């Protein structure tokens, strides 16, 4: 694979790293919130759903086929 000398590959890597950091921060916050909520099953449902979605987004993406 050939990349242009514009640094696009590096820029993409920085964007991906930043996105992963944000998702990890969100996950940590959601997990903390989950542990502090005991008597609100309605809120726990949405927190669990958000955690599952964030974890799915953190999984390594499949390689693109060109």
Legacy VTK file of the C-alpha trace (Angstrom):
# vtk DataFile Version 3.0
C-alpha trace
ASCII
DATASET POLYDATA
POINTS 66 float
0.000 0.000 0.000
1.364 3.402 -0.950
0.665 6.550 1.017
0.966 10.113 -0.144
3.742 12.094 1.506
1.120 14.355 3.104
1.191 12.479 6.395
-2.378 11.238 5.962
-1.479 7.904 7.539
-0.099 9.662 10.633
-3.128 11.942 10.821
-5.465 8.945 10.583
-3.532 7.222 13.350
-3.841 10.294 15.593
-7.592 10.480 14.948
-7.998 6.790 15.765
-5.925 7.111 18.955
-7.927 10.149 20.051
-11.187 8.344 19.366
-10.049 5.314 21.370
-9.038 7.561 24.273
-12.439 9.246 24.266
-14.263 5.916 24.131
-12.141 4.568 26.972
-12.926 7.651 29.067
-16.630 7.242 28.334
-16.463 3.558 29.268
-14.726 4.332 32.552
-17.356 6.938 33.381
-20.242 4.630 32.494
-18.796 1.804 34.576
-18.362 4.146 37.519
-21.918 5.370 37.121
-23.185 1.793 36.861
-21.537 0.871 40.156
-23.145 3.828 41.936
-26.709 3.078 40.792
-28.444 0.273 42.631
-32.142 1.047 42.796
-32.832 2.278 39.259
-33.107 -0.698 36.901
-34.403 1.607 34.161
-31.166 3.621 34.248
-29.026 0.509 34.543
-30.545 -0.818 31.326
-29.457 2.261 29.359
-26.039 2.372 31.002
-25.434 -1.296 30.143
-26.569 -0.641 26.589
-24.180 2.329 26.270
-21.306 0.279 27.713
-21.928 -2.514 25.210
-21.999 -0.028 22.323
-18.776 1.677 23.422
-17.031 -1.678 23.864
-18.127 -2.720 20.378
-16.667 0.465 18.936
-13.345 -0.198 20.684
-12.966 -3.560 18.976
-10.445 -3.587 16.177
-12.079 -2.728 12.872
-11.911 -5.287 10.116
-9.412 -4.443 7.381
-10.866 -2.673 4.355
-10.940 -4.546 1.096
-10.041 -2.443 -1.951
LINES 1 67
66 0 1 2 3 4 5 6 7 8 9 10 11 12 13 14 15 16 17 18 19 20 21 22 23 24 25 26 27 28 29 30 31 32 33 34 35 36 37 38 39 40 41 42 43 44 45 46 47 48 49 50 51 52 53 54 55 56 57 58 59 60 61 62 63 64 65
